[in-house]
Amino acid sequence: MAKRVSLHERRTQDQQGFEKFFTSPSPPGPTVEKLMKATYYIRPDQDIALASIQLAERQRSGRRCDKSELVREALDLLVSKYNTPVSQ
């Protein structure tokens, strides 16, 4: 099944007329890192702490932070703590 495209994205793709010829091309978008799905068990207190961090980050920045994003950040810190080489 094809991914639904937002109205804003569709408008950007369907740029026509004057704007198409006289606007500078937009810079390339951010690269999307490839993610894999993994299931791990955590303690209830860790889940509560994760939710608290998520709420604090949303209040600080105004943007919704995904729990998966926070877990990836925590794993990056753990990898750097143990100086584990990561091959990509």
MIDOSE-1310 file (N, C-alpha, C; in nm, 2 decimals, decimal comma, always signed):
residues 88
makr	+0,08/-0,12/+0,00/+0,00/+0,00/+0,00/+0,09/+0,12/+0,00; +0,06/+0,22/-0,08/+0,14/+0,34/-0,09/+0,12/+0,43/+0,03; +0,23/+0,50/+0,06/+0,22/+0,59/+0,17/+0,14/+0,72/+0,13; +0,06/+0,77/+0,22/-0,02/+0,88/+0,19/+0,07/+1,01/+0,20
vslh	+0,05/+1,10/+0,11/+0,13/+1,22/+0,10/+0,05/+1,33/+0,16; +0,12/+1,41/+0,24/+0,05/+1,53/+0,30/+0,02/+1,63/+0,20; -0,08/+1,72/+0,23/-0,12/+1,82/+0,13/-0,01/+1,92/+0,11; +0,07/+1,95/+0,21/+0,18/+2,04/+0,19/+0,29/+1,98/+0,10
errt	+0,32/+1,86/+0,12/+0,42/+1,79/+0,03/+0,37/+1,78/-0,11; +0,24/+1,76/-0,13/+0,18/+1,75/-0,26/+0,19/+1,89/-0,33; +0,16/+1,99/-0,26/+0,16/+2,13/-0,31/+0,31/+2,16/-0,35; +0,40/+2,12/-0,27/+0,54/+2,14/-0,30/+0,58/+2,07/-0,43
qdqq	+0,54/+1,95/-0,45/+0,57/+1,87/-0,57/+0,50/+1,92/-0,69; +0,38/+1,98/-0,68/+0,30/+2,02/-0,79/+0,32/+2,17/-0,82; +0,44/+2,22/-0,79/+0,47/+2,36/-0,81/+0,46/+2,39/-0,96; +0,38/+2,49/-1,00/+0,37/+2,52/-1,15/+0,38/+2,67/-1,17
gfek	+0,37/+2,70/-1,30/+0,37/+2,84/-1,34/+0,49/+2,92/-1,31; +0,47/+3,05/-1,27/+0,57/+3,14/-1,24/+0,67/+3,09/-1,14; +0,62/+3,03/-1,03/+0,71/+2,98/-0,92/+0,81/+2,87/-0,97; +0,76/+2,79/-1,06/+0,84/+2,68/-1,11/+0,97/+2,73/-1,18
ffts	+0,96/+2,84/-1,25/+1,07/+2,89/-1,33/+1,16/+2,99/-1,26; +1,10/+3,06/-1,16/+1,18/+3,17/-1,11/+1,21/+3,16/-0,96; +1,19/+3,05/-0,90/+1,23/+3,03/-0,76/+1,36/+2,94/-0,77; +1,44/+2,96/-0,67/+1,56/+2,88/-0,66/+1,53/+2,74/-0,61
pspp	+1,60/+2,64/-0,66/+1,56/+2,50/-0,61/+1,59/+2,49/-0,46; +1,50/+2,41/-0,39/+1,52/+2,40/-0,25/+1,64/+2,31/-0,22; +1,71/+2,33/-0,11/+1,82/+2,24/-0,07/+1,77/+2,10/-0,05; +1,86/+2,00/-0,07/+1,82/+1,87/-0,04/+1,77/+1,85/+0,10
gptv	+1,67/+1,77/+0,12/+1,62/+1,74/+0,26/+1,72/+1,66/+0,34; +1,69/+1,65/+0,47/+1,78/+1,57/+0,56/+1,78/+1,42/+0,52; +1,89/+1,36/+0,53/+1,90/+1,22/+0,50/+1,82/+1,14/+0,61; +1,76/+1,04/+0,56/+1,68/+0,95/+0,66/+1,77/+0,83/+0,69
eklm	+1,79/+0,81/+0,82/+1,87/+0,70/+0,86/+1,78/+0,57/+0,86; +1,84/+0,46/+0,82/+1,77/+0,34/+0,81/+1,76/+0,28/+0,95; +1,64/+0,25/+0,99/+1,61/+0,20/+1,13/+1,56/+0,05/+1,12; +1,59/-0,02/+1,22/+1,53/-0,16/+1,23/+1,45/-0,17/+1,35
katy	+1,35/-0,26/+1,35/+1,26/-0,28/+1,47/+1,32/-0,38/+1,56; +1,33/-0,35/+1,69/+1,38/-0,44/+1,79/+1,29/-0,43/+1,92; +1,27/-0,53/+1,98/+1,19/-0,54/+2,11/+1,28/-0,57/+2,22; +1,28/-0,49/+2,33/+1,36/-0,51/+2,45/+1,27/-0,49/+2,57
yirp	+1,29/-0,55/+2,68/+1,21/-0,54/+2,80/+1,28/-0,44/+2,89; +1,20/-0,35/+2,94/+1,25/-0,25/+3,04/+1,16/-0,25/+3,17; +1,22/-0,20/+3,27/+1,14/-0,20/+3,40/+1,04/-0,09/+3,39; +0,93/-0,10/+3,47/+0,83/+0,01/+3,47/+0,88/+0,15/+3,51
dqdi	+0,98/+0,15/+3,60/+1,03/+0,28/+3,64/+1,11/+0,34/+3,53; +1,17/+0,26/+3,44/+1,24/+0,31/+3,32/+1,15/+0,37/+3,22; +1,03/+0,31/+3,21/+0,93/+0,36/+3,12/+0,87/+0,49/+3,17; +0,85/+0,50/+3,30/+0,80/+0,63/+3,36/+0,90/+0,74/+3,34
alas	+1,03/+0,70/+3,36/+1,14/+0,80/+3,34/+1,14/+0,85/+3,19; +1,13/+0,75/+3,10/+1,13/+0,78/+2,96/+1,01/+0,88/+2,92; +0,89/+0,85/+2,98/+0,78/+0,94/+2,96/+0,80/+1,08/+3,02; +0,86/+1,08/+3,13/+0,89/+1,21/+3,20/+0,99/+1,29/+3,11
iqla	+1,09/+1,23/+3,06/+1,19/+1,30/+2,97/+1,12/+1,34/+2,85; +1,03/+1,26/+2,79/+0,96/+1,30/+2,67/+0,87/+1,42/+2,70; +0,80/+1,43/+2,81/+0,72/+1,54/+2,84/+0,81/+1,67/+2,87; +0,92/+1,65/+2,94/+1,01/+1,77/+2,96/+1,06/+1,82/+2,83
erqr	+1,10/+1,73/+2,74/+1,15/+1,78/+2,61/+1,05/+1,85/+2,53; +0,92/+1,80/+2,54/+0,82/+1,87/+2,47/+0,79/+2,01/+2,52; +0,79/+2,02/+2,66/+0,77/+2,15/+2,72/+0,89/+2,25/+2,69; +1,01/+2,19/+2,68/+1,13/+2,28/+2,66/+1,13/+2,32/+2,51
sgrr	+1,11/+2,23/+2,42/+1,13/+2,27/+2,28/+1,00/+2,29/+2,20; +0,89/+2,25/+2,26/+0,76/+2,27/+2,19/+0,74/+2,16/+2,08; +0,83/+2,07/+2,06/+0,82/+1,97/+1,96/+0,80/+1,83/+2,03; +0,72/+1,75/+1,97/+0,69/+1,61/+2,03/+0,81/+1,52/+2,00
cdks	+0,87/+1,47/+2,10/+0,98/+1,38/+2,09/+0,94/+1,24/+2,10; +0,98/+1,15/+2,01/+0,94/+1,02/+2,01/+1,02/+0,94/+2,11; +0,96/+0,84/+2,18/+1,03/+0,76/+2,28/+1,14/+0,68/+2,21; +1,12/+0,64/+2,09/+1,22/+0,56/+2,01/+1,34/+0,65/+1,99
elvr	+1,32/+0,78/+1,96/+1,43/+0,87/+1,94/+1,51/+0,89/+2,07; +1,44/+0,89/+2,19/+1,51/+0,90/+2,32/+1,59/+0,77/+2,34; +1,54/+0,66/+2,31/+1,61/+0,53/+2,34/+1,73/+0,53/+2,25; +1,72/+0,57/+2,12/+1,84/+0,57/+2,03/+1,94/+0,66/+2,09
eald	+1,90/+0,78/+2,14/+2,00/+0,87/+2,20/+2,07/+0,81/+2,32; +1,99/+0,74/+2,40/+2,05/+0,67/+2,52/+2,15/+0,56/+2,48; +2,11/+0,48/+2,37/+2,20/+0,38/+2,33/+2,33/+0,44/+2,27; +2,32/+0,55/+2,20/+2,44/+0,62/+2,15/+2,53/+0,66/+2,26
llvs	+2,47/+0,71/+2,37/+2,55/+0,74/+2,49/+2,62/+0,62/+2,55; +2,55/+0,51/+2,56/+2,60/+0,39/+2,61/+2,71/+0,33/+2,52; +2,70/+0,34/+2,39/+2,80/+0,29/+2,30/+2,93/+0,38/+2,32; +2,91/+0,51/+2,33/+3,03/+0,60/+2,35/+3,09/+0,57/+2,48
kynt	+3,01/+0,54/+2,59/+3,07/+0,52/+2,72/+3,16/+0,39/+2,72; +3,12/+0,29/+2,65/+3,20/+0,17/+2,64/+3,29/+0,16/+2,53; +3,30/+0,27/+2,45/+3,40/+0,28/+2,34/+3,38/+0,17/+2,24; +3,26/+0,13/+2,22/+3,23/+0,02/+2,13/+3,23/+0,07/+1,98
pvsq	+3,32/+0,01/+1,90/+3,31/+0,05/+1,76/+3,19/+0,00/+1,69; +3,12/+0,09/+1,61/+3,00/+0,05/+1,54/+3,03/+0,06/+1,40; +3,01/-0,05/+1,33/+3,03/-0,05/+1,18/+2,89/-0,04/+1,12; +2,88/+0,04/+1,01/+2,75/+0,07/+0,95/+2,75/+0,01/+0,81
